[in-house]
């Protein structure tokens, strides 16, 4: 045995080299246009919530873009899949609906939520929870979240939105740069390009194999390949940006270049108390079920062989908020809906979200908070279309329920979650029904003999 080949210095060097190689592999694009297109898949959720918090609660948009951009780049490098960075929706809902829930309360609730998730991850309790929860209950939560996204998307498309008050202001007109016709055209364009997703394209390949090359002209196949490679979501987003400038030409005069100044948020005892009661308590069940458990299940479905532990996801969500919220960055988490949306539009690698993170970072450093002037004019109907397809993709994850019992538990969980507007209540109902069915089946297997 050569001692030179087994020195501690070389072992450390080899370990560091392996990490660097793994990061490079995780950030490599599978397809440049597809990854770029996939980066747009989560904007239907991200932009409306961030815009609402900025307009209604004076959230520092520049700081949020910088921190979430860094989160995107880091998670892309770590996981190697389009792991999303989304707003914490329960905290955002509490902030938008309550006038006494300002930036200090938002940040306090984010820090507390992140702290709890960090502890659950480090202690291994989150992994234990992941193993205990049955798949039918997880699918119920995912179906409820997907349908909730889809219903919200339809509201964005049909109604004029006032994000500063989280209210609809009336029916959307048919014509105009943010009209129903524009939204319908965008939806049809995505359907023509993407269809139902990967399954249709794989079906086309199977058909080609059955019929033979002589039955399907090479030129026709090339044309279809070009059509399928068009980055539909990216093109639609660019049109939205152009329409935003057309709707308000003076927006360029209102832009101020330069990043927002970083400041530590001061939080009083009242802010910690209100943040915990109104933000952390309703957010925790959603973060555990959708941001950690749901993402673990969905990632194993979409990326076979790339399973991630609930421990690592819980730790990354915890660290994001324990660090960023002190400086005024929006409370963030992973989300099954964002993962489904980015996958729907072509995201397959960590490079997808790293690209999105780089764009956020640049915009945060160059435009800062003044970017809100542009986002406020962005056609909401287009955001609704992107959110609609993300929601449908997430809901479709529930199609693997093969037995009637599994489907029954899933639908109970989904119904209670949607009607009660609470993932925690739906989860509790689903678990109770699952246990009752298991007990009933045990009594059938082992009948009591008189």
Secondary structure, DSSP 8 states (H G I E B T S, - for coil): --GGGG-HHHHHHHHHHHHHHHHHHHH--S-HHHHHHHTTTTHHHHHHHHHHHHHHH---HHHHHHHHHHHHHHHHHHHSS----EE-HHHHHHHHH-TT--HHHHHHHHHHHHHHHHHHHHTTHHHHHHHHS-HHHHHHHHHHHHHHHHHHHHHHHHEEEETTTTEEEEE--SSSTTSHHHHHHHHHHHHHHHTTSHHHHHHHHHHHHHH-TTTS-HHHHHHHHHHHTS-HHHHHHHHHHHHHHHHTTTHHHH---S----------HHHHHHIIIIIIHHHHHHIIIIIIIHHHHHHHHHSTT----HHHHHHHHHHHHHHHGGGT---EE--HHHHHHHHHTT--SHHHHHHHHHHHHHHHHHTGGGGHHHHTTS-HHHHHHHHHHHHHHHHGGGGG--SHHHHHHHHHHHHHHHHHT-HHHHHHHHHHHHHHHHHHHHHHHS----
